[in-house]
Amino acid sequence: MDLRGRALHHRELRGVVPRAALDVEQAVATVRPICDDVRDRGVAALLDLTERFDGVRLSDVRVPAAALHGALERLDPAVRAALEESIRRARLVHADQRRSDRTTQVAPGGTVTERWVPVERVGLYVPGGLAVYPSSVVMNVVPAQEAGVEQIAVTSPAQRDFGGLPHPTILAACALLGVEEVYAVGGAQAVAMFAYGARDGAGRLVVPGVDIVTGPGNIYVAAAKRLLKGVIGIDSEAGPTEIGVLADDSADPRAVAADLVSQAEHDPMAAAVLVTPSERLAAAVHEELALQVARTKHRERVSIALQGPQSAIVLVDDLDAGLEVVDAYAAEHLEIHTVDARERAARVRNAGAVFVGRWAPVSLGDYCAGSNHVLPTGGCACHSSGLSVQTFLRGIHVVDYDERALREVADHVVALADAEDLPAHGDAVRARFEPLV
């Protein structure tokens, strides 16, 4: 894609940057009947939908505690050590995100305190389709725990190869983090399960509903989150993954190509976008991609992703123009490979996460940087943040005024109430000091 010589406004750029042909809004129509079915039939719908989409008939949607502990006992020691280090680093970062209550004295005798209160119950989605994501267990659970959430439930698709349970590495990660409420349900039906709760044929509540659902997933999971937002809170629409790279002639073509391939292997709908003013780099990366795709394990899905409309090499006039393009693209993951990478990264306005320079690949953030990899996709980074402790907290204002403090401001309250033609608002103040006629 050649954008050189085109003076496009930010909003216009959003319309021309690469995007997948199937967007979330289109997928909402597909998931609506699925979500309605779960709302109406509960566990029976979950069992039928799991058989339909995952090819396995479950007797129960909840994973037995013995399966969780058994998976942890059988976990490869090297994988366990890697998960423990990932958890340790994630805790360091997310513990620093916890906000403290703050009280502001507005006037003598009048204060407003902002209390940060965790939601009571959360449902955390962990993908389990083309790949296995124990790292997403870490990224979901750690911030919820650091926020102080009391009830944490995890769900991940049933796997026919594992007797209808989620992948054992996912179960092991749950056990390692002390999560005991785990379900073998995936897709849009999992989001609906958490949104509405689910009862069995006898009317017994098998899955209590939650306050908020978080976690990445395919486009249908993202569509279900959009559809059910309001019934539940959501983190963001974290759908098929995407990487944007802003690079100049100083970039290593081999490293850039490797990073594009690494994200493309997630899904045939994954997006990989390189933005550069350098024709030389564009050509070199193109050549590297041909070599690297040919030898990568998941070359078929990588090739589909890289050849899709959501992926491109974008030529721009200069790095300033490139920065405008990546801001319009609002990538889930944005790498900066330029001579002034740190300074240019500081100018980025729209991205789920920014990776600075050659030694901070997205793969680091996926596992062990300490940052969170549950990030907004599809351009949602222009208005949404990645998953954090704040996702699970609510700010509640506590207003505490004594008589003197209210009397001092009473005339202003009455004046504004009258200006808005809401006289009863003013009367509610006057009634505290004088009889109402």
Solvent accessible surface area in square Angstrom, and as a share of the most:
residue,aa,sasa,rsa
1,M,97,0.43
2,D,73,0.38
3,L,9,0.05
4,R,87,0.32
5,G,70,0.67
6,R,124,0.45
7,A,108,0.84
8,L,40,0.20
9,H,118,0.53
10,H,59,0.26
11,R,158,0.58
12,E,91,0.41
13,L,9,0.04
14,R,66,0.24
15,G,67,0.64
16,V,47,0.27
17,V,7,0.04
18,P,6,0.04
19,R,72,0.26
20,A,36,0.28
21,A,87,0.67
22,L,60,0.30
23,D,73,0.38
24,V,26,0.15
25,E,104,0.47
26,Q,104,0.46
27,A,1,0.01
28,V,11,0.06
29,A,74,0.57
30,T,75,0.44
31,V,0,0.00
32,R,116,0.42
33,P,83,0.52
34,I,18,0.09
35,C,0,0.00
36,D,43,0.22
37,D,36,0.19
38,V,1,0.00
39,R,122,0.44
40,D,99,0.51
41,R,107,0.39
42,G,7,0.06
43,V,15,0.09
44,A,46,0.36
45,A,0,0.00
46,L,0,0.00
47,L,25,0.12
48,D,52,0.27
49,L,8,0.04
50,T,0,0.00
51,E,80,0.36
52,R,167,0.61
53,F,97,0.40
54,D,40,0.21
55,G,34,0.33
56,V,22,0.13
57,R,125,0.46
58,L,17,0.09
59,S,115,0.74
60,D,80,0.42
61,V,0,0.00
62,R,101,0.37
63,V,2,0.01
64,P,76,0.48
65,A,55,0.42
66,A,82,0.64
67,A,20,0.15
68,L,1,0.00
69,H,86,0.39
70,G,11,0.11
71,A,4,0.03
72,L,29,0.15
73,E,144,0.65
74,R,178,0.65
75,L,21,0.10
76,D,76,0.39
77,P,109,0.68
78,A,71,0.55
79,V,55,0.32
80,R,90,0.33
81,A,58,0.45
82,A,55,0.42
83,L,12,0.06
84,E,77,0.34
85,E,55,0.25
86,S,7,0.04
87,I,19,0.10
88,R,120,0.44
89,R,95,0.35
90,A,1,0.01
91,R,74,0.27
92,L,108,0.54
93,V,60,0.34
94,H,1,0.00
95,A,50,0.38
96,D,129,0.67
97,Q,53,0.23
98,R,93,0.34
99,R,113,0.41
100,S,92,0.60
101,D,80,0.42
102,R,182,0.66
103,T,80,0.47
104,T,76,0.44
105,Q,122,0.54
106,V,89,0.51
107,A,20,0.16
108,P,69,0.43
109,G,34,0.33
110,G,0,0.00
111,T,35,0.20
112,V,39,0.22
113,T,27,0.16
114,E,56,0.25
115,R,106,0.39
116,W,40,0.14
117,V,32,0.18
118,P,34,0.21
119,V,14,0.08
120,E,104,0.47
121,R,16,0.06
122,V,0,0.00
123,G,0,0.00
124,L,0,0.00
125,Y,8,0.03
126,V,0,0.00
127,P,19,0.12
128,G,8,0.08
129,G,67,0.64
130,L,96,0.48
131,A,32,0.25
132,V,62,0.36
133,Y,38,0.15
134,P,22,0.14
135,S,8,0.05
136,S,1,0.01
137,V,0,0.00
138,V,0,0.00
139,M,1,0.01
140,N,0,0.00
141,V,0,0.00
142,V,0,0.00
143,P,0,0.00
144,A,0,0.00
145,Q,54,0.24
146,E,46,0.21
147,A,0,0.00
148,G,38,0.37
149,V,13,0.07
150,E,147,0.66
151,Q,70,0.31
152,I,25,0.12
153,A,0,0.00
154,V,0,0.00
155,T,0,0.00
156,S,0,0.00
157,P,13,0.08
158,A,4,0.03
159,Q,40,0.18
160,R,169,0.62
161,D,128,0.66
162,F,83,0.34
163,G,70,0.67
164,G,1,0.01
165,L,52,0.26
166,P,1,0.00
167,H,41,0.18
168,P,42,0.27
169,T,25,0.14
170,I,1,0.00
171,L,4,0.02
172,A,0,0.00
173,A,1,0.00
174,C,0,0.00
175,A,17,0.13
176,L,38,0.19
177,L,12,0.06
178,G,57,0.55
179,V,7,0.04
180,E,106,0.47
181,E,28,0.12
182,V,0,0.00
183,Y,0,0.00
184,A,2,0.02
185,V,0,0.00
186,G,2,0.02
187,G,18,0.18
188,A,3,0.03
189,Q,6,0.02
190,A,0,0.00
191,V,0,0.00
192,A,0,0.00
193,M,0,0.00
194,F,1,0.00
195,A,11,0.09
196,Y,73,0.28
197,G,7,0.07
198,A,2,0.02
199,R,131,0.48
200,D,37,0.19
201,G,91,0.88
202,A,97,0.75
203,G,38,0.36
204,R,151,0.55
205,L,79,0.40
206,V,21,0.12
207,V,0,0.00
208,P,47,0.30
209,G,32,0.31
210,V,14,0.08
211,D,67,0.35
212,I,13,0.07
213,V,0,0.00
214,T,0,0.00
215,G,0,0.00
216,P,22,0.14
217,G,10,0.10
218,N,71,0.36
219,I,7,0.04
220,Y,82,0.31
221,V,1,0.00
222,A,0,0.00
223,A,0,0.00
224,A,0,0.00
225,K,1,0.00
226,R,85,0.31
227,L,43,0.21
228,L,5,0.02
229,K,134,0.57
230,G,72,0.70
231,V,83,0.48
232,I,6,0.03
233,G,29,0.28
234,I,26,0.13
235,D,22,0.12
236,S,6,0.04
237,E,23,0.10
238,A,2,0.01
239,G,7,0.07
240,P,27,0.17
241,T,18,0.10
242,E,9,0.04
243,I,0,0.00
244,G,1,0.01
245,V,0,0.00
246,L,0,0.00
247,A,0,0.00
248,D,15,0.08
249,D,82,0.43
250,S,64,0.41
251,A,9,0.07
252,D,35,0.18
253,P,29,0.18
254,R,147,0.54
255,A,24,0.19
256,V,0,0.00
257,A,0,0.00
258,A,42,0.32
259,D,17,0.09
260,L,4,0.02
261,V,11,0.07
262,S,27,0.18
263,Q,2,0.01
264,A,0,0.00
265,E,62,0.28
266,H,48,0.21
267,D,32,0.16
268,P,42,0.26
269,M,58,0.26
270,A,0,0.00
271,A,8,0.06
272,A,4,0.03
273,V,2,0.01
274,L,0,0.00
275,V,1,0.00
276,T,0,0.00
277,P,38,0.24
278,S,10,0.06
279,E,103,0.46
280,R,131,0.48
281,L,0,0.00
282,A,11,0.09
283,A,54,0.41
284,A,24,0.19
285,V,0,0.00
286,H,122,0.54
287,E,116,0.52
288,E,34,0.15
289,L,22,0.11
290,A,68,0.52
291,L,106,0.53
292,Q,16,0.07
293,V,20,0.11
294,A,66,0.51
295,R,158,0.58
296,T,26,0.15
297,K,167,0.71
298,H,54,0.24
299,R,117,0.43
300,E,131,0.59
301,R,36,0.13
302,V,0,0.00
303,S,30,0.19
304,I,88,0.45
305,A,0,0.00
306,L,35,0.18
307,Q,151,0.67
308,G,15,0.15
309,P,86,0.54
310,Q,10,0.04
311,S,12,0.08
312,A,27,0.21
313,I,37,0.19
314,V,0,0.00
315,L,29,0.14
316,V,2,0.01
317,D,81,0.42
318,D,69,0.36
319,L,26,0.13
320,D,74,0.38
321,A,29,0.23
322,G,0,0.00
323,L,12,0.06
324,E,97,0.44
325,V,6,0.04
326,V,0,0.00
327,D,14,0.07
328,A,2,0.01
329,Y,2,0.01
330,A,1,0.01
331,A,0,0.00
332,E,10,0.05
333,H,6,0.03
334,L,1,0.00
335,E,0,0.00
336,I,0,0.00
337,H,10,0.04
338,T,12,0.07
339,V,123,0.71
340,D,43,0.22
341,A,12,0.09
342,R,181,0.66
343,E,112,0.50
344,R,23,0.08
345,A,14,0.11
346,A,88,0.69
347,R,122,0.45
348,V,24,0.14
349,R,204,0.75
350,N,17,0.09
351,A,23,0.18
352,G,18,0.17
353,A,22,0.17
354,V,54,0.31
355,F,17,0.07
356,V,54,0.31
357,G,16,0.15
358,R,120,0.44
359,W,200,0.70
360,A,22,0.17
361,P,42,0.26
362,V,1,0.00
363,S,45,0.29
364,L,70,0.35
365,G,2,0.02
366,D,17,0.09
367,Y,126,0.48
368,C,36,0.21
369,A,42,0.33
370,G,1,0.01
371,S,42,0.27
372,N,14,0.07
373,H,21,0.10
374,V,0,0.00
375,L,7,0.03
376,P,0,0.00
377,T,7,0.04
378,G,50,0.48
379,G,12,0.11
380,C,15,0.09
381,A,9,0.07
382,C,44,0.27
383,H,136,0.61
384,S,32,0.20
385,S,87,0.56
386,G,17,0.16
387,L,5,0.03
388,S,22,0.14
389,V,0,0.00
390,Q,52,0.23
391,T,33,0.19
392,F,0,0.00
393,L,13,0.07
394,R,111,0.40
395,G,40,0.39
396,I,64,0.33
397,H,118,0.53
398,V,58,0.34
399,V,104,0.60
400,D,89,0.46
401,Y,77,0.29
402,D,71,0.37
403,E,114,0.51
404,R,167,0.61
405,A,1,0.01
406,L,39,0.19
407,R,131,0.48
408,E,113,0.51
409,V,54,0.31
410,A,12,0.09
411,D,117,0.60
412,H,123,0.55
413,V,51,0.29
414,V,22,0.13
415,A,59,0.46
416,L,123,0.61
417,A,7,0.05
418,D,79,0.41
419,A,84,0.65
420,E,118,0.53
421,D,115,0.60
422,L,76,0.38
423,P,74,0.46
424,A,71,0.55
425,H,107,0.48
426,G,0,0.00
427,D,45,0.23
428,A,52,0.41
429,V,16,0.09
430,R,73,0.27
431,A,55,0.43
432,R,164,0.60
433,F,55,0.23
434,E,86,0.39
435,P,122,0.77
436,L,90,0.45
437,V,199,1.15
